[in-house]
Amino acid sequence: QGQLVESGGGLVQPGGSLRLSCAASGFTFSSFAVGWYRQAPGKQRELVASITSGGATNYADLVKGRFTISRDNAKRMLYLQLNSLEPEDTAVYYCRGARMAIDYWGQGTQVTVSS
């Protein structure tokens, strides 16, 4: 049974920064594509950023240049650095690991951007 646990969410002011972490266990982390998703109230869950097992990254247009996804396979960790945060970034952020038909999700961490 694979498990993902997010941490690092919180309340920040517009323009501020935050670093989210996701700890993986129970599966071969290095062989999985992993990513960050978010869901704001009243909206669909959307992909924020992803990184393949080979290290190729992909970002949603709205976060490109502001967010950075990275992984540390030795530590079985996934990270998301969020800079220049905007109120529109407020959402629950989830990490996900996927490989073929296998799909693991974390419980999410709340990010709130407000003055």
C-alpha positions as CSV (number, residue, x, y, z in Angstrom):
1,Q,0.0,0.0,0.0
2,G,1.6,3.2,-1.2
3,Q,1.3,6.3,0.9
4,L,1.9,10.1,0.3
5,V,1.9,12.7,3.1
6,E,1.9,16.4,2.4
7,S,3.2,19.1,4.7
8,G,4.2,22.8,4.5
9,G,0.9,24.4,3.8
10,G,-0.2,27.5,5.7
11,L,-1.3,31.2,5.5
12,V,0.9,33.6,3.5
13,Q,0.6,37.1,2.2
14,P,0.4,37.9,-1.5
15,G,3.8,37.9,-3.0
16,G,5.1,35.5,-0.3
17,S,6.6,32.1,-0.6
18,L,6.0,28.6,0.7
19,R,7.6,25.2,0.2
20,L,5.4,22.1,0.2
21,S,6.8,18.6,0.8
22,C,5.4,15.2,0.1
23,A,6.9,12.1,1.7
24,A,6.4,8.8,-0.1
25,S,6.4,5.3,1.3
26,G,5.3,1.8,0.4
27,F,6.2,1.9,-3.3
28,T,9.1,2.3,-5.6
29,F,9.1,6.1,-5.7
30,S,11.9,6.5,-8.3
31,S,9.9,4.6,-10.9
32,F,6.7,6.8,-10.5
33,A,5.8,10.0,-12.2
34,V,4.8,12.4,-9.4
35,G,3.0,15.7,-9.3
36,W,1.1,18.4,-7.5
37,Y,-2.6,19.1,-7.9
38,R,-4.8,21.7,-6.3
39,Q,-8.5,22.2,-5.8
40,A,-10.1,25.5,-4.8
41,P,-13.6,25.8,-3.5
42,G,-16.1,25.4,-6.3
43,K,-13.5,24.4,-8.8
44,Q,-12.2,21.2,-10.4
45,R,-9.0,19.6,-9.2
46,E,-6.3,20.7,-11.6
47,L,-2.7,19.7,-12.3
48,V,-0.2,22.3,-11.0
49,A,3.1,20.6,-11.9
50,S,4.5,17.2,-12.6
51,I,7.8,15.5,-12.9
52,T,8.6,12.1,-14.6
53,S,10.8,9.4,-13.3
54,G,13.4,10.7,-15.7
55,G,13.2,14.3,-14.4
56,A,11.1,16.0,-17.1
57,T,8.9,18.7,-15.7
58,N,5.6,20.2,-16.7
59,Y,3.8,23.2,-15.3
60,A,0.4,24.7,-15.6
61,D,0.6,28.1,-17.5
62,L,-0.7,30.0,-14.5
63,V,2.2,28.9,-12.3
64,K,5.0,28.7,-14.8
65,G,7.9,30.8,-13.6
66,R,6.6,31.1,-10.0
67,F,6.5,27.4,-8.9
68,T,9.2,24.8,-9.1
69,I,8.7,21.1,-8.7
70,S,11.6,18.8,-7.7
71,R,12.1,15.3,-6.4
72,D,14.7,13.6,-4.3
73,N,14.6,9.9,-5.0
74,A,17.1,8.9,-2.3
75,K,14.9,10.6,0.3
76,R,11.6,9.5,-1.4
77,M,10.5,13.2,-1.3
78,L,8.6,15.4,-3.7
79,Y,8.7,19.2,-3.3
80,L,6.9,22.3,-4.6
81,Q,8.4,25.7,-4.2
82,L,5.7,28.4,-4.5
83,N,6.9,31.9,-5.0
84,S,5.1,35.2,-5.8
85,L,1.9,33.7,-4.4
86,E,-1.4,35.2,-5.4
87,P,-4.9,34.9,-3.8
88,E,-5.9,32.8,-6.7
89,D,-3.4,30.2,-5.6
90,T,-5.5,29.5,-2.5
91,A,-6.4,25.8,-2.6
92,V,-5.8,22.4,-1.1
93,Y,-2.7,21.0,-2.7
94,Y,-2.4,17.3,-3.2
95,C,0.6,15.2,-4.2
96,R,0.1,12.2,-6.5
97,G,2.2,9.3,-7.7
98,A,1.3,7.4,-10.8
99,R,2.7,4.4,-12.7
100,M,0.5,2.7,-15.3
101,A,-2.7,1.6,-13.5
102,I,-1.3,2.4,-10.0
103,D,-2.4,5.8,-8.6
104,Y,-1.7,7.1,-5.1
105,W,-2.9,10.4,-3.6
106,G,-2.1,12.2,-0.4
107,Q,-4.7,13.8,1.9
108,G,-3.7,17.4,0.9
109,T,-2.4,20.5,2.6
110,Q,-4.1,23.8,2.7
111,V,-2.5,26.9,1.1
112,T,-4.2,30.2,1.8
113,V,-2.9,33.4,0.3
114,S,-4.5,36.5,1.9
115,S,-3.7,39.9,3.3
